[in-house]
């Protein structure tokens, strides 16, 4: 077997890690910095598979073009697959694989980093002290102990967040439309309980999102949902940007209904994240408005970015590519199997 793979949205760390790991396998990677879309998919000509990330666009038209070019396998190096038209892939006879779990603790720990930083304002304190300002004025936070945290989505990452929050002595309420029995047992063991979305909104001091993006939950956090939340809510999203109606959140920030907002994802991130725009004029007025708030903290989709998570992503992606060549596509890594 000699499998040729075109990797899109390739960063330096992707190139280094996949090259090193691929050297011991029959998989050969060619790396493209460009995101995959209808304009760039011609780069995949002659390859058996493409390896893609969260902001690559694999809509019906792109998949048709890739299929015509001979591509048989879409290998996602991430857990989410909302950017892939899976029905079109199935119709075209294309395989779709993903990395269903890669160090959920990495994203969970980043979630807590956002919560703690926003609450205790350590990012502002850091800048003040560097400028010789040791005043505490404006830096008051609150203790997490006995605060109610609403966790939306109790997959592997949500459960990891619950485990950490339990250590802080938080009261935990959860919502998941279809929680696994093991998730319910673990949540109960940690003192958490499942409630309706409306109950979660009204009870929580902090709400954190850990669910995949689907058509059903697009803009889950909208103006109506925000109105049900307590004034002074802290809202965290480390899942997918489109779970949040950004304009509704901006409105709530302006009238002080949302006390703090932490984002590791952004609905329009594909044109910004994973690239250096420090010497450019950013023409996205929405993210510029978000960045103007002192109580908003945005990171560039780095929740997954740990050594452990990246090594797991590389290993699982290569395993998926090899399994596909052997016709072994019944495992949990395959969204669309042969």
N, C-alpha and C positions, 0 to 999 in steps of 0.2 A: 504494500500500500504506500503510495506517495500522494499525500493530500495537499493541495495548494489552497491557501486561504488568504483572502484580501481583508485586511483589518482597516476599518474606517474609524475616524475620530481618534487616531492613535496619538497618545502623549508619550513623552520621553520614557516615563516609567513603564508604559505598556510595551514599548519597543525593547527595553532592557530585559524585563521579566519574561515576556513571551519568547524572545529570542533565546534566552538561556534555557528555558524549559523545553522549547521546541527542538532544541539541538539533540535531545535524547529520544526523539519520537520521529515518526515518518511525516510529521506535519511541518509544512514550510509556510511561514507567514511573510506576506508583503504588506508594508505599513503605509497607510495614507493618512495624512493629517486632516484631510477634508472630511466633513460630515457626509454621510450617505443620504442622497436625495435623488430626485429625478434628473438633476443636472449632472451629478457625479457618478451615477450608477454604471456608466460605460467603463469606468475604471475596473469593474469586476469582470470584464470579458476574459474568458479563459481560466477562471478560477472555479474550483469545486464548491467553495463555500465562502460566505462573508462573515466576518466577526464584527459585531456592532455594539454600540453603547446607548445610553439613555436618550440622547438627543438626535440620533439618526432616525430618519423618516422612512419607514417601510410600509407605505400605503399601498393600495391596490395597484396603482400605476407603476410604482417602483418595483414591486414584486413581479409584475408581468414582464418588465424589462429585464430584471435579473434572471428570471426563468428562461427568457429568450436567449440570454447570454450563456446559459448552461449552468447557472448556479443552482445547486440542489439543497443547500442547507443554510439557514440563517442561525448563526450561533451568537446569542446575546451573552455578553460578559457582565451581566447584571441580573437582578432578580425580576424586576418589572418588565412587562412586555406590552404595555399599553401603546407603544409606538409601532406595533406590528399589526397589520390586518391579518389576524390568524385565520379567518375564514377564507380569505383570498389565497393564503399560503396553502391551506388544505386543498382547495380546489385545484391549485397548480401542482399539487404533489410535492411541495417543498417541506422539508423538515424545519422545525423551529425549536431550538433548545435555549435554555437559560441556566443561571446559577441560582437555584432556589434558596440557598442559605449560605451566606459567607460571613462568618463572624458577626452575628446579630448584635453582639456586645459592642462592636465598634460604633454602630449607629446609635445604640442605646446610650453609650457613654457620651457621645457628641450631643445627644438630646439633653442630657443632664448638664453638660457644659454650657449650653445655651441658656437653660433655666437659671443656673447659678450665676452666670455672668450678668444676665439681665436683672436678676433680683438684687445681687450685691453690688452691681455696677462696677465690677472690677476693671472693665475696659476703660471706663472714665477715670477711675482712681489711678490706673497705671499712667495715663497721659498726664494727669494732674501732678503726680509726684515727680515725674520726669521734668516737669516745668517748675519744680520747687513749690508747688501748691499742696500743702498738707491739710487743707480744710476738709472737714467731713460734711459740710453743708451740701445737701442734695444727694447724698450717697446712701441714705437709709434704705434698708431692705426689710425683709420679713423672714422669720424662721420657717423652714419647710415642715418642721415637725407639726403633725396634726392638721396640716392643710390638706384639702381635698383635691386630688389630681384626677382628671378624667382622661382615660387612655382609650382612644378610638382605634380599634384594630388590635387583636390579641394573637397575632402570628408570632414568629420567633423573635422579632424585634420588640414588639409590644410587650411580650412576656419578659424579655430582658430588662426593659424599662421598669416594669412592675417590680421585678426583683430588687432593682436599685432603689426605687422609691420606698419600698417596704423598709429598707435599711435606714432611711431618713425618718421613719415613723409617720409617713403620710397615710391618710385615708385614701383608698384607691377605689374609684368607680370605673367600670369598663363598658364599652359597647362594641359588639361585633355581630353582624347579621347571621353568621354561621360559625360560632366558636367550636373548636374541636373539644372533645371530651377531656383530653389531657390539658388543654389550655384552661378550661373551666376548673379542673381540679387544682392546677397550679395557682390560679388566681385566688381561689377560695383559701388555699393553704397560706397564701400571703396576706389574708385578711381583706381581699378585694371582693367586689360583687359586681354582677352584670346588671345594668339598668338600661332603660330606653334612652334614645338620644336626647329627648327633651329633658329627662331627669338629669342626665349627665351635664347638659348645658346649664341648668339652673343650680346644680349643687357644686360645681367645680370652681376652685380658685385658679387652677391651671388646667389647660387642655392641651394635649399633645397628640398628634396624628401619626398613626402607624399602619395605614391601610393602603392596599394597591389602588391605583386609579382605574375606575371603570366608568362606563356611560352612566350608571346609576348614581355614582357619588361625585360626578363632576360638579365643582363649586358646592360641595357639601357645606362648607362654611360660607354662607351667604348672608345678606342683610337680615333675613328672617331668623336664621340661626343665631346670629350675633345678638339680636334683640332679646333672645331667651337667656343669654349668658349674664352672669353677675357683672355689674359695673366694676371695673378694675381687674378684669380677667387678663391672665397671661396666656398667650396663644403661641404654640410651637408647632412647626411643620418640618419634619425631616423625611417626608415620604415622597410626594409628587406635588409640584406647584399648582396644578389645576384643581386640587382639592379645595383651594381657597379662591374665592372671588376677591381679587386684590383691590378693586375699587371700593367694595363694601368694607374691607378692612381699613383702607385709608380713611374712609368716612368715619369709621368708629374710632380710629386713632385721633382724628381731629377733634372729636367731641369728647375725648377722654374716656370713652366706654371701654376700649382696650387699653390696659395699662402698659403692657409690654408685648412685643412681637419678636419671635425668633424664627428665622427662616434659613434652612439649608438648601431649599429648592424654591424655584420661582417659575410661574406659568410661562413666561417668555424667556426662559434662561438659555434656550438653544443658541441665540445669537450673541450671548455674553459669556456664559460660564466656560471654564476650562481654557480660557485665553487671557492674555495680558492686554488690557485696553487702557492702561494708565497714561499713555501718551496720546489718546484719542479723545474726541468729544463724543460722549455717549448720548445718543439721540432717543433713548428709551425714557420718556418723561415719567413713566410709572415707577420704575425702579429708582430714578433720581428723587422722586417725591418720597419714596419709602426711606431712602438713605438720609433724607433731611430731618427725620425724626430722631431725637436723642434716645428714645426708648425702643428703637428698632435695631436688631442685630441680624445681619445677613452674612452667611458664609457661602462659599461657592460650590455647593454640592460635595462637601468634603467629609460627610459623616462616615462614609465607607472607607476612608483613606487611612488605613493602618497596614502595617506589614503583614499581619495575620490575614486580614481580609483580602488583600491583593494576592497573596500566595494561594489562598483558597480559590479565588476567582480564576487565576491562571490554571491551576490544576484541574478544576471542574470543567472549564471551557475546553481544554485539550482532551479530557476524558470524554466529553460529549461528542467532540469531533471524531474521535476514534470509535466510539460506540456506534455512531451513525454509519460509518464505513463498514462496520461488521453487521449492520442490520439489527443492532440491539438498542431499540428505541422505546422500550416500555418503561424506562426508569423515570423518576420524578423530575429529572432535568429536561424532559421533552414536553413542550407545550403542544406541538403538532408532531405526531409520530407517523412512521411509515406503515 
